[in-house]
């Protein structure tokens, strides 16, 4: 057991609710590995291409993504090993698709939404340190947490 430095919870009910909803270490490790699959731009783009097109061969995926066939082949190999894509052979051609049961909503409703709320790649460094965002720009979540901590909420 990890030693605790904060023995008395501020809100015991919320602590218990958080404990009930948290992933086990094994599940968190598995999820981190799967999300790591999406950390590669080619692999994440392959998934989005397959959710849109349904099924594509390596060459067509390479054309769609404007990358080499080697990059697509390696990305597909990793996604296949993770169980995220499957394939079928049609003579010498191999066509890839998302595995049965793949949560298509994950891509369209979750990951695309994350792109809209995440800080842009070239965000103002002052904003990432918790400074107030410029009027009309969305606040970074981390900045909001820091401001809430300073306010005592």
Secondary structure by P-SEA (a helix, b strand, c coil): cccccccccccaaaaaaaaaccccaaaaaaaaaaaaaaccaaaaaaaaaaaacccccaaaaaaaacccaaaaaaaaaaaaaaccccccccccbbbbccccccccccccccaaaaaaacccccccccccccccccccccccaaaaaaaaaaacc
